[in-house]
Amino acid sequence: MLRETMKYKDSCGNNWILIIHFEDQGNETDNNNERASHYGDLIDGLEQKCADTPT
């Protein structure tokens, strides 16, 4: 199991630390795809939350 973190600032100006866990896919290309999928899901959720939050 791999664990990674990334700093992210959403379009509302909120700072986040994203933490993902994923199974090692055995090669860098597949790991990159898995990593992108997990981060993409988190970022999509944060941006949707930002868009849904009244200012």
PyMOL Python script that loads the backbone (N, CA, C, O; Angstrom):
from pymol import cmd

cmd.read_pdbstr("""\
ATOM      1  N   MET A   1       0.852  -1.180   0.000  1.00  0.00           N
ATOM      2  CA  MET A   1       0.000   0.000   0.000  1.00  0.00           C
ATOM      3  C   MET A   1       0.894   1.238   0.000  1.00  0.00           C
ATOM      4  O   MET A   1       1.794   1.363   0.831  1.00  0.00           O
ATOM      5  N   LEU A   2       0.644   2.135  -0.921  1.00  0.00           N
ATOM      6  CA  LEU A   2       1.389   3.384  -1.000  1.00  0.00           C
ATOM      7  C   LEU A   2       0.562   4.512  -0.400  1.00  0.00           C
ATOM      8  O   LEU A   2      -0.666   4.512  -0.492  1.00  0.00           O
ATOM      9  N   ARG A   3       1.242   5.470   0.211  1.00  0.00           N
ATOM     10  CA  ARG A   3       0.579   6.631   0.809  1.00  0.00           C
ATOM     11  C   ARG A   3       1.303   7.866   0.311  1.00  0.00           C
ATOM     12  O   ARG A   3       2.532   7.935   0.333  1.00  0.00           O
ATOM     13  N   GLU A   4       0.521   8.845  -0.142  1.00  0.00           N
ATOM     14  CA  GLU A   4       1.110  10.089  -0.630  1.00  0.00           C
ATOM     15  C   GLU A   4       0.280  11.273  -0.157  1.00  0.00           C
ATOM     16  O   GLU A   4      -0.900  11.133   0.163  1.00  0.00           O
ATOM     17  N   THR A   5       0.913  12.438  -0.116  1.00  0.00           N
ATOM     18  CA  THR A   5       0.204  13.663   0.230  1.00  0.00           C
ATOM     19  C   THR A   5       0.501  14.718  -0.829  1.00  0.00           C
ATOM     20  O   THR A   5       1.534  14.674  -1.498  1.00  0.00           O
ATOM     21  N   MET A   6      -0.417  15.660  -0.968  1.00  0.00           N
ATOM     22  CA  MET A   6      -0.250  16.761  -1.899  1.00  0.00           C
ATOM     23  C   MET A   6      -0.972  17.974  -1.341  1.00  0.00           C
ATOM     24  O   MET A   6      -2.080  17.858  -0.818  1.00  0.00           O
ATOM     25  N   LYS A   7      -0.345  19.140  -1.451  1.00  0.00           N
ATOM     26  CA  LYS A   7      -1.019  20.385  -1.076  1.00  0.00           C
ATOM     27  C   LYS A   7      -1.863  20.837  -2.254  1.00  0.00           C
ATOM     28  O   LYS A   7      -1.463  20.698  -3.410  1.00  0.00           O
ATOM     29  N   TYR A   8      -3.055  21.389  -1.942  1.00  0.00           N
ATOM     30  CA  TYR A   8      -3.962  21.845  -2.993  1.00  0.00           C
ATOM     31  C   TYR A   8      -4.724  23.070  -2.503  1.00  0.00           C
ATOM     32  O   TYR A   8      -5.191  23.105  -1.365  1.00  0.00           O
ATOM     33  N   LYS A   9      -4.846  24.068  -3.364  1.00  0.00           N
ATOM     34  CA  LYS A   9      -5.626  25.263  -3.060  1.00  0.00           C
ATOM     35  C   LYS A   9      -6.809  25.299  -4.016  1.00  0.00           C
ATOM     36  O   LYS A   9      -6.627  25.363  -5.232  1.00  0.00           O
ATOM     37  N   ASP A  10      -8.039  25.257  -3.462  1.00  0.00           N
ATOM     38  CA  ASP A  10      -9.217  25.232  -4.324  1.00  0.00           C
ATOM     39  C   ASP A  10      -9.529  26.628  -4.856  1.00  0.00           C
ATOM     40  O   ASP A  10      -8.897  27.606  -4.457  1.00  0.00           O
ATOM     41  N   SER A  11     -10.502  26.716  -5.757  1.00  0.00           N
ATOM     42  CA  SER A  11     -10.814  27.990  -6.402  1.00  0.00           C
ATOM     43  C   SER A  11     -11.470  28.988  -5.450  1.00  0.00           C
ATOM     44  O   SER A  11     -11.628  30.156  -5.804  1.00  0.00           O
ATOM     45  N   CYS A  12     -11.857  28.549  -4.246  1.00  0.00           N
ATOM     46  CA  CYS A  12     -12.382  29.458  -3.224  1.00  0.00           C
ATOM     47  C   CYS A  12     -11.265  30.004  -2.339  1.00  0.00           C
ATOM     48  O   CYS A  12     -11.516  30.835  -1.466  1.00  0.00           O
ATOM     49  N   GLY A  13     -10.039  29.544  -2.560  1.00  0.00           N
ATOM     50  CA  GLY A  13      -8.903  30.014  -1.778  1.00  0.00           C
ATOM     51  C   GLY A  13      -8.601  29.189  -0.547  1.00  0.00           C
ATOM     52  O   GLY A  13      -7.734  29.563   0.243  1.00  0.00           O
ATOM     53  N   ASN A  14      -9.302  28.062  -0.359  1.00  0.00           N
ATOM     54  CA  ASN A  14      -9.049  27.184   0.788  1.00  0.00           C
ATOM     55  C   ASN A  14      -7.845  26.298   0.504  1.00  0.00           C
ATOM     56  O   ASN A  14      -7.709  25.755  -0.593  1.00  0.00           O
ATOM     57  N   ASN A  15      -6.979  26.154   1.489  1.00  0.00           N
ATOM     58  CA  ASN A  15      -5.817  25.269   1.376  1.00  0.00           C
ATOM     59  C   ASN A  15      -6.159  23.906   1.960  1.00  0.00           C
ATOM     60  O   ASN A  15      -6.769  23.811   3.025  1.00  0.00           O
ATOM     61  N   TRP A  16      -5.763  22.857   1.257  1.00  0.00           N
ATOM     62  CA  TRP A  16      -6.036  21.484   1.666  1.00  0.00           C
ATOM     63  C   TRP A  16      -4.748  20.675   1.595  1.00  0.00           C
ATOM     64  O   TRP A  16      -3.855  20.978   0.805  1.00  0.00           O
ATOM     65  N   ILE A  17      -4.665  19.658   2.419  1.00  0.00           N
ATOM     66  CA  ILE A  17      -3.636  18.637   2.283  1.00  0.00           C
ATOM     67  C   ILE A  17      -4.372  17.346   1.941  1.00  0.00           C
ATOM     68  O   ILE A  17      -5.133  16.814   2.749  1.00  0.00           O
ATOM     69  N   LEU A  18      -4.133  16.859   0.740  1.00  0.00           N
ATOM     70  CA  LEU A  18      -4.790  15.646   0.276  1.00  0.00           C
ATOM     71  C   LEU A  18      -3.902  14.449   0.602  1.00  0.00           C
ATOM     72  O   LEU A  18      -2.694  14.474   0.365  1.00  0.00           O
ATOM     73  N   ILE A  19      -4.512  13.409   1.145  1.00  0.00           N
ATOM     74  CA  ILE A  19      -3.792  12.177   1.482  1.00  0.00           C
ATOM     75  C   ILE A  19      -4.478  11.029   0.758  1.00  0.00           C
ATOM     76  O   ILE A  19      -5.683  10.825   0.902  1.00  0.00           O
ATOM     77  N   ILE A  20      -3.711  10.286  -0.015  1.00  0.00           N
ATOM     78  CA  ILE A  20      -4.273   9.134  -0.714  1.00  0.00           C
ATOM     79  C   ILE A  20      -3.511   7.868  -0.327  1.00  0.00           C
ATOM     80  O   ILE A  20      -2.327   7.910   0.006  1.00  0.00           O
ATOM     81  N   HIS A  21      -4.219   6.751  -0.379  1.00  0.00           N
ATOM     82  CA  HIS A  21      -3.644   5.419  -0.208  1.00  0.00           C
ATOM     83  C   HIS A  21      -4.055   4.607  -1.423  1.00  0.00           C
ATOM     84  O   HIS A  21      -5.220   4.632  -1.821  1.00  0.00           O
ATOM     85  N   PHE A  22      -3.120   3.893  -2.011  1.00  0.00           N
ATOM     86  CA  PHE A  22      -3.465   3.028  -3.136  1.00  0.00           C
ATOM     87  C   PHE A  22      -2.493   1.863  -3.220  1.00  0.00           C
ATOM     88  O   PHE A  22      -1.360   1.936  -2.743  1.00  0.00           O
ATOM     89  N   GLU A  23      -2.958   0.800  -3.830  1.00  0.00           N
ATOM     90  CA  GLU A  23      -2.132  -0.399  -3.990  1.00  0.00           C
ATOM     91  C   GLU A  23      -1.054  -0.148  -5.036  1.00  0.00           C
ATOM     92  O   GLU A  23      -1.315   0.468  -6.069  1.00  0.00           O
ATOM     93  N   ASP A  24       0.151  -0.624  -4.766  1.00  0.00           N
ATOM     94  CA  ASP A  24       1.235  -0.536  -5.744  1.00  0.00           C
ATOM     95  C   ASP A  24       0.852  -1.378  -6.957  1.00  0.00           C
ATOM     96  O   ASP A  24       0.594  -2.574  -6.830  1.00  0.00           O
ATOM     97  N   GLN A  25       0.815  -0.757  -8.126  1.00  0.00           N
ATOM     98  CA  GLN A  25       0.405  -1.447  -9.348  1.00  0.00           C
ATOM     99  C   GLN A  25       1.559  -2.191 -10.028  1.00  0.00           C
ATOM    100  O   GLN A  25       1.355  -2.886 -11.023  1.00  0.00           O
ATOM    101  N   GLY A  26       2.770  -2.041  -9.483  1.00  0.00           N
ATOM    102  CA  GLY A  26       3.903  -2.799 -10.005  1.00  0.00           C
ATOM    103  C   GLY A  26       4.743  -2.058 -11.030  1.00  0.00           C
ATOM    104  O   GLY A  26       5.852  -2.488 -11.346  1.00  0.00           O
ATOM    105  N   ASN A  27       4.230  -0.949 -11.555  1.00  0.00           N
ATOM    106  CA  ASN A  27       5.034  -0.161 -12.488  1.00  0.00           C
ATOM    107  C   ASN A  27       4.622   1.306 -12.390  1.00  0.00           C
ATOM    108  O   ASN A  27       3.516   1.625 -11.953  1.00  0.00           O
ATOM    109  N   GLU A  28       5.512   2.176 -12.798  1.00  0.00           N
ATOM    110  CA  GLU A  28       5.309   3.612 -12.598  1.00  0.00           C
ATOM    111  C   GLU A  28       4.132   4.165 -13.397  1.00  0.00           C
ATOM    112  O   GLU A  28       3.404   5.031 -12.910  1.00  0.00           O
ATOM    113  N   THR A  29       3.942   3.672 -14.615  1.00  0.00           N
ATOM    114  CA  THR A  29       2.833   4.173 -15.443  1.00  0.00           C
ATOM    115  C   THR A  29       1.492   3.888 -14.789  1.00  0.00           C
ATOM    116  O   THR A  29       0.656   4.786 -14.682  1.00  0.00           O
ATOM    117  N   ASP A  30       1.273   2.662 -14.352  1.00  0.00           N
ATOM    118  CA  ASP A  30       0.011   2.309 -13.706  1.00  0.00           C
ATOM    119  C   ASP A  30      -0.142   3.010 -12.360  1.00  0.00           C
ATOM    120  O   ASP A  30      -1.248   3.397 -11.983  1.00  0.00           O
ATOM    121  N   ASN A  31       0.973   3.175 -11.631  1.00  0.00           N
ATOM    122  CA  ASN A  31       0.910   3.920 -10.372  1.00  0.00           C
ATOM    123  C   ASN A  31       0.511   5.370 -10.627  1.00  0.00           C
ATOM    124  O   ASN A  31      -0.283   5.935  -9.875  1.00  0.00           O
ATOM    125  N   ASN A  32       1.056   5.977 -11.681  1.00  0.00           N
ATOM    126  CA  ASN A  32       0.688   7.351 -12.016  1.00  0.00           C
ATOM    127  C   ASN A  32      -0.787   7.466 -12.361  1.00  0.00           C
ATOM    128  O   ASN A  32      -1.440   8.432 -11.965  1.00  0.00           O
ATOM    129  N   ASN A  33      -1.319   6.502 -13.090  1.00  0.00           N
ATOM    130  CA  ASN A  33      -2.745   6.496 -13.428  1.00  0.00           C
ATOM    131  C   ASN A  33      -3.605   6.355 -12.180  1.00  0.00           C
ATOM    132  O   ASN A  33      -4.617   7.041 -12.038  1.00  0.00           O
ATOM    133  N   GLU A  34      -3.208   5.476 -11.289  1.00  0.00           N
ATOM    134  CA  GLU A  34      -3.945   5.265 -10.037  1.00  0.00           C
ATOM    135  C   GLU A  34      -3.897   6.528  -9.177  1.00  0.00           C
ATOM    136  O   GLU A  34      -4.911   6.946  -8.617  1.00  0.00           O
ATOM    137  N   ARG A  35      -2.718   7.128  -9.077  1.00  0.00           N
ATOM    138  CA  ARG A  35      -2.512   8.357  -8.324  1.00  0.00           C
ATOM    139  C   ARG A  35      -3.407   9.474  -8.883  1.00  0.00           C
ATOM    140  O   ARG A  35      -4.090  10.159  -8.121  1.00  0.00           O
ATOM    141  N   ALA A  36      -3.403   9.655 -10.192  1.00  0.00           N
ATOM    142  CA  ALA A  36      -4.197  10.703 -10.835  1.00  0.00           C
ATOM    143  C   ALA A  36      -5.685  10.492 -10.593  1.00  0.00           C
ATOM    144  O   ALA A  36      -6.423  11.454 -10.384  1.00  0.00           O
ATOM    145  N   SER A  37      -6.124   9.255 -10.621  1.00  0.00           N
ATOM    146  CA  SER A  37      -7.537   8.946 -10.389  1.00  0.00           C
ATOM    147  C   SER A  37      -7.958   9.341  -8.975  1.00  0.00           C
ATOM    148  O   SER A  37      -9.004   9.964  -8.789  1.00  0.00           O
ATOM    149  N   HIS A  38      -7.150   8.981  -7.983  1.00  0.00           N
ATOM    150  CA  HIS A  38      -7.477   9.305  -6.590  1.00  0.00           C
ATOM    151  C   HIS A  38      -7.456  10.809  -6.341  1.00  0.00           C
ATOM    152  O   HIS A  38      -8.388  11.357  -5.752  1.00  0.00           O
ATOM    153  N   TYR A  39      -6.392  11.476  -6.792  1.00  0.00           N
ATOM    154  CA  TYR A  39      -6.314  12.929  -6.602  1.00  0.00           C
ATOM    155  C   TYR A  39      -7.438  13.629  -7.366  1.00  0.00           C
ATOM    156  O   TYR A  39      -8.034  14.581  -6.863  1.00  0.00           O
ATOM    157  N   GLY A  40      -7.726  13.161  -8.575  1.00  0.00           N
ATOM    158  CA  GLY A  40      -8.796  13.764  -9.375  1.00  0.00           C
ATOM    159  C   GLY A  40     -10.138  13.694  -8.677  1.00  0.00           C
ATOM    160  O   GLY A  40     -10.893  14.667  -8.683  1.00  0.00           O
ATOM    161  N   ASP A  41     -10.446  12.553  -8.073  1.00  0.00           N
ATOM    162  CA  ASP A  41     -11.713  12.401  -7.344  1.00  0.00           C
ATOM    163  C   ASP A  41     -11.779  13.370  -6.165  1.00  0.00           C
ATOM    164  O   ASP A  41     -12.807  14.009  -5.940  1.00  0.00           O
ATOM    165  N   LEU A  42     -10.688  13.479  -5.416  1.00  0.00           N
ATOM    166  CA  LEU A  42     -10.670  14.391  -4.272  1.00  0.00           C
ATOM    167  C   LEU A  42     -10.830  15.848  -4.717  1.00  0.00           C
ATOM    168  O   LEU A  42     -11.618  16.597  -4.140  1.00  0.00           O
ATOM    169  N   ILE A  43     -10.086  16.235  -5.733  1.00  0.00           N
ATOM    170  CA  ILE A  43     -10.139  17.616  -6.220  1.00  0.00           C
ATOM    171  C   ILE A  43     -11.519  17.942  -6.782  1.00  0.00           C
ATOM    172  O   ILE A  43     -12.042  19.029  -6.537  1.00  0.00           O
ATOM    173  N   ASP A  44     -12.116  17.018  -7.531  1.00  0.00           N
ATOM    174  CA  ASP A  44     -13.470  17.242  -8.047  1.00  0.00           C
ATOM    175  C   ASP A  44     -14.452  17.471  -6.907  1.00  0.00           C
ATOM    176  O   ASP A  44     -15.304  18.356  -6.987  1.00  0.00           O
ATOM    177  N   GLY A  45     -14.338  16.680  -5.848  1.00  0.00           N
ATOM    178  CA  GLY A  45     -15.219  16.831  -4.690  1.00  0.00           C
ATOM    179  C   GLY A  45     -15.026  18.159  -3.984  1.00  0.00           C
ATOM    180  O   GLY A  45     -16.000  18.799  -3.587  1.00  0.00           O
ATOM    181  N   LEU A  46     -13.778  18.579  -3.822  1.00  0.00           N
ATOM    182  CA  LEU A  46     -13.503  19.859  -3.166  1.00  0.00           C
ATOM    183  C   LEU A  46     -14.004  21.028  -4.007  1.00  0.00           C
ATOM    184  O   LEU A  46     -14.558  21.984  -3.463  1.00  0.00           O
ATOM    185  N   GLU A  47     -13.821  20.968  -5.308  1.00  0.00           N
ATOM    186  CA  GLU A  47     -14.279  22.053  -6.167  1.00  0.00           C
ATOM    187  C   GLU A  47     -15.810  22.105  -6.218  1.00  0.00           C
ATOM    188  O   GLU A  47     -16.393  23.186  -6.304  1.00  0.00           O
ATOM    189  N   GLN A  48     -16.451  20.949  -6.166  1.00  0.00           N
ATOM    190  CA  GLN A  48     -17.923  20.932  -6.135  1.00  0.00           C
ATOM    191  C   GLN A  48     -18.421  21.537  -4.831  1.00  0.00           C
ATOM    192  O   GLN A  48     -19.383  22.304  -4.820  1.00  0.00           O
ATOM    193  N   LYS A  49     -17.759  21.186  -3.729  1.00  0.00           N
ATOM    194  CA  LYS A  49     -18.126  21.752  -2.424  1.00  0.00           C
ATOM    195  C   LYS A  49     -17.948  23.268  -2.449  1.00  0.00           C
ATOM    196  O   LYS A  49     -18.785  24.007  -1.931  1.00  0.00           O
ATOM    197  N   CYS A  50     -16.861  23.722  -3.049  1.00  0.00           N
ATOM    198  CA  CYS A  50     -16.594  25.158  -3.157  1.00  0.00           C
ATOM    199  C   CYS A  50     -17.695  25.828  -3.977  1.00  0.00           C
ATOM    200  O   CYS A  50     -18.196  26.882  -3.586  1.00  0.00           O
ATOM    201  N   ALA A  51     -18.072  25.240  -5.093  1.00  0.00           N
ATOM    202  CA  ALA A  51     -19.104  25.818  -5.967  1.00  0.00           C
ATOM    203  C   ALA A  51     -20.461  25.845  -5.277  1.00  0.00           C
ATOM    204  O   ALA A  51     -21.264  26.745  -5.522  1.00  0.00           O
ATOM    205  N   ASP A  52     -20.721  24.867  -4.417  1.00  0.00           N
ATOM    206  CA  ASP A  52     -22.023  24.767  -3.731  1.00  0.00           C
ATOM    207  C   ASP A  52     -22.107  25.633  -2.484  1.00  0.00           C
ATOM    208  O   ASP A  52     -23.192  25.792  -1.925  1.00  0.00           O
ATOM    209  N   THR A  53     -20.987  26.199  -2.032  1.00  0.00           N
ATOM    210  CA  THR A  53     -20.954  26.990  -0.815  1.00  0.00           C
ATOM    211  C   THR A  53     -21.291  28.447  -1.142  1.00  0.00           C
ATOM    212  O   THR A  53     -20.590  29.080  -1.932  1.00  0.00           O
ATOM    213  N   PRO A  54     -22.359  28.985  -0.538  1.00  0.00           N
ATOM    214  CA  PRO A  54     -22.684  30.395  -0.808  1.00  0.00           C
ATOM    215  C   PRO A  54     -21.604  31.320  -0.262  1.00  0.00           C
ATOM    216  O   PRO A  54     -20.989  31.042   0.767  1.00  0.00           O
ATOM    217  N   THR A  55     -21.388  32.411  -0.962  1.00  0.00           N
ATOM    218  CA  THR A  55     -20.365  33.367  -0.520  1.00  0.00           C
ATOM    219  C   THR A  55     -20.997  34.516   0.229  1.00  0.00           C
ATOM    220  O   THR A  55     -20.294  35.421   0.678  1.00  0.00           O
TER     221      THR A  55
END
""", "prot")
cmd.dss("prot")
cmd.show_as("cartoon", "prot")
cmd.util.cbc("prot")
cmd.orient("prot")
